[in-house]
Amino acid sequence: MGKVSDNRLKNVLPEFQRFLLGKELVLEKYVPFYALLVSQFLAFANRHAENDLQALILEFLKRLKTKENVNDGLVRQAQDAIQLYLYHYKDGIRYREIRFGLANEGALSSTTNVLADMKRLIRVRHYSYSTEQTYLDWARRFLDYMSKDKKTNVAEYDGVDVKSFLSHLALRHKVSSSTQNQAFNALLFLFREVL
């Protein structure tokens, strides 16, 4: 990858750059470079008609790796940049459009898809592996609990459902307040970041 002037980099996806700076998701010195990597990915994605976003990302990263002067660290940065753009900045909307198609709204409610999205977002945030496993376990338990209530459309879940689940844990399973708090934090992540 050749050198690009600082002024030119500031004009690449300026809203995304402001988002990264505002949320402090990336060190300031890397923000323009992340925007450039996302810009290159978007150009690549527009040239390829594949419906599977994961396949597009993998192919882009594979091609990036074959370029001269590109090391594994740069490829990881590109992957992080793309994930931050799709899952944080675009809030997963583009991902869902590409992966499921706009007509297939039912796929959005699948618990498998929700858990897969949650896992990806946890990894983008660089949470520890134990936190990832704990959050996914609580999310899985919550989704199982909701399916027993015959409420299967994930998009309809709300704060009342979370309160019901947490009360269920406290009253039926007699969990400690710290365990209940851990479940709450996992569900907070699920609702804020995934749903």
C-alpha positions in Angstrom: 0.0 0.0 0.0 1.5 3.3 -1.1 1.7 6.4 1.1 -1.3 8.6 1.1 -1.3 12.3 2.1 -2.8 13.2 5.5 -5.2 15.7 3.9 -6.5 13.1 1.5 -7.0 10.6 4.3 -9.1 13.1 6.3 -11.6 13.2 3.4 -12.1 9.4 3.3 -15.4 8.5 5.0 -15.3 11.6 7.3 -18.5 10.6 9.2 -17.0 7.2 10.0 -13.8 8.9 11.2 -15.8 11.2 13.5 -17.7 8.2 14.8 -14.4 6.4 15.6 -13.0 9.5 17.4 -16.2 10.2 19.3 -16.6 6.6 20.6 -12.8 6.3 21.1 -12.8 2.9 19.5 -9.4 3.4 17.8 -6.3 5.4 18.6 -6.6 8.8 16.9 -3.5 8.2 14.7 -5.1 5.1 13.2 -8.6 6.6 12.5 -7.8 7.9 8.9 -6.1 4.6 8.0 -9.1 2.6 9.3 -11.4 4.8 7.1 -9.1 4.1 4.1 -9.2 0.3 4.7 -13.0 0.4 4.9 -13.2 2.5 1.8 -11.1 0.0 -0.1 -13.3 -2.8 1.2 -16.5 -1.0 0.1 -15.1 -0.5 -3.4 -14.1 -4.2 -3.5 -17.6 -5.3 -2.3 -19.3 -3.1 -4.9 -17.3 -4.8 -7.6 -18.4 -8.3 -6.5 -21.9 -9.5 -6.5 -21.7 -12.1 -3.7 -24.5 -12.2 -1.2 -22.5 -13.5 1.7 -20.8 -10.7 3.5 -18.4 -13.1 5.4 -17.2 -14.4 2.0 -16.6 -10.9 0.8 -14.6 -10.0 3.9 -12.5 -13.1 3.7 -11.8 -12.6 0.0 -10.9 -9.0 0.5 -8.5 -9.9 3.4 -7.0 -12.7 1.3 -6.3 -10.4 -1.6 -5.0 -7.7 0.7 -2.5 -10.2 2.2 -1.1 -11.0 -1.3 -0.2 -7.3 -1.9 3.4 -6.2 -1.5 4.4 -4.7 1.9 1.3 -6.0 3.6 1.8 -8.0 6.9 -0.5 -9.9 9.2 -0.9 -6.9 11.5 -2.3 -4.8 8.6 -4.7 -7.6 7.7 -5.9 -7.7 11.3 -6.4 -3.9 11.2 -8.4 -4.2 8.0 -10.6 -6.8 9.6 -11.1 -4.7 12.7 -11.9 -1.6 10.6 -14.5 -3.5 8.5 -16.1 -4.9 11.6 -16.2 -1.5 13.3 -17.8 0.0 10.2 -20.4 -2.7 9.7 -21.3 -3.6 13.3 -20.9 -0.4 15.1 -21.1 2.5 12.7 -23.7 1.0 10.4 -25.2 -0.8 13.3 -25.3 -4.1 11.4 -27.7 -2.8 8.8 -25.5 -3.4 5.8 -24.5 -6.8 7.1 -28.1 -7.9 7.4 -29.0 -6.5 4.0 -26.2 -8.4 2.3 -26.4 -11.6 4.3 -30.1 -12.1 4.5 -31.6 -9.9 1.9 -34.2 -7.3 2.7 -37.1 -9.6 1.9 -36.0 -12.2 4.4 -36.9 -10.5 7.7 -37.6 -13.8 9.4 -33.9 -14.7 9.4 -33.2 -11.7 11.6 -35.2 -13.2 14.5 -33.1 -16.4 14.5 -31.4 -17.0 17.8 -28.5 -18.6 16.0 -27.9 -15.4 14.0 -28.3 -13.3 17.1 -25.7 -15.3 19.0 -23.3 -15.3 16.0 -23.7 -11.5 15.7 -23.1 -11.1 19.5 -19.9 -13.2 19.3 -18.6 -11.1 16.4 -19.3 -7.9 18.3 -17.7 -9.1 21.4 -14.5 -10.0 19.5 -14.5 -6.6 17.7 -14.5 -5.0 21.2 -11.6 -7.3 22.2 -13.3 -8.7 25.3 -11.6 -11.6 27.0 -12.5 -15.1 26.0 -14.0 -15.8 29.4 -16.2 -12.7 29.1 -17.2 -13.8 25.6 -18.2 -17.3 26.8 -20.1 -15.9 29.9 -22.0 -13.3 27.8 -22.9 -15.9 25.2 -24.1 -18.3 27.8 -26.4 -15.8 29.5 -27.7 -14.7 26.1 -28.4 -18.3 25.2 -30.2 -18.8 28.5 -32.3 -15.7 28.0 -33.3 -16.7 24.5 -34.2 -20.2 25.7 -36.3 -18.7 28.5 -38.1 -16.5 26.0 -38.8 -19.4 23.6 -40.5 -21.2 26.5 -42.8 -18.2 26.8 -43.6 -18.7 23.1 -42.1 -15.4 22.3 -39.8 -16.3 19.4 -39.4 -13.1 17.5 -36.2 -11.6 18.9 -37.0 -8.2 17.5 -40.0 -7.9 19.9 -38.0 -8.5 23.1 -37.9 -5.5 25.5 -37.0 -4.4 29.0 -40.0 -6.2 30.5 -38.7 -9.5 29.2 -35.2 -8.8 30.8 -36.8 -8.0 34.1 -38.9 -11.1 33.9 -35.8 -13.2 33.2 -33.8 -11.6 36.0 -36.6 -12.2 38.5 -36.9 -15.8 37.3 -33.2 -16.2 38.1 -33.5 -14.7 41.5 -36.8 -16.3 42.6 -36.7 -19.7 40.9 -32.9 -20.4 40.7 -31.9 -18.4 43.8 -28.9 -16.9 42.1 -26.7 -14.4 44.0 -26.9 -10.7 43.3 -23.5 -10.8 41.6 -24.7 -13.6 39.3 -27.8 -11.7 38.5 -25.7 -8.6 37.8 -23.5 -10.6 35.5 -26.6 -11.8 33.6 -27.8 -8.2 33.4 -24.6 -7.0 31.9 -24.6 -9.7 29.3 -28.2 -8.8 28.3 -27.4 -5.1 28.3 -24.7 -5.9 25.8 -27.1 -8.0 23.8 -29.8 -5.3 23.6 -27.5 -2.3 23.1 -25.0 -3.8 20.6 -26.9 -6.6 18.9 -30.6 -6.0 19.0 
